[in-house]
Amino acid sequence: MNREQIKEKLIYLIRNAVSDWYTGPVTEETTMQDMACDSLDAIELQVIIEKAFNISPDDRVWDSTNNIGEWIDLVYSLTKNQ
């Protein structure tokens, strides 16, 4: 998958996962705080993404990201050679 395809899929997954409490835009600049996600919500999103893309980055890698764009870059970097 190229980066744009990953972006579309990841944003789709996030929108579905947070739709009960967040209806605003989800862009590369969106943060967990923007979507009113607590730490448990963030972990649940990460698990959804890991399963969808068949990846398993270390928790410290997830913790070092600040927004959806960085999640996209992370997924892309872990899947570009698959």
C-alpha positions, 0 to 999 in steps of 0.5 A, a space after each residue: 500500500 502506498 501512503 495515501 491508501 494507508 491514510 484513507 484506510 487509517 482515517 476510515 478506521 479511526 472515524 468508525 471507532 470514535 463516531 460515538 463521541 466525536 464527529 469532527 474532522 479527522 486529518 493528519 493534524 488531528 490529535 487524540 486530544 482533539 478527538 477527546 480520546 483518553 489513554 484507553 481510547 488511544 490504546 484501543 485505536 492502536 490495536 485496531 490499526 495494528 490488526 488492520 495493517 498486521 503490524 505490532 510496533 513497540 508501545 514506546 513508538 506509539 507513545 512518541 507520536 503526536 497526531 494522525 499524520 505520524 500514525 500514518 507515517 508509522 504504519 507506512 514505514 512498517 508496511 512498505 516492504 510487505 
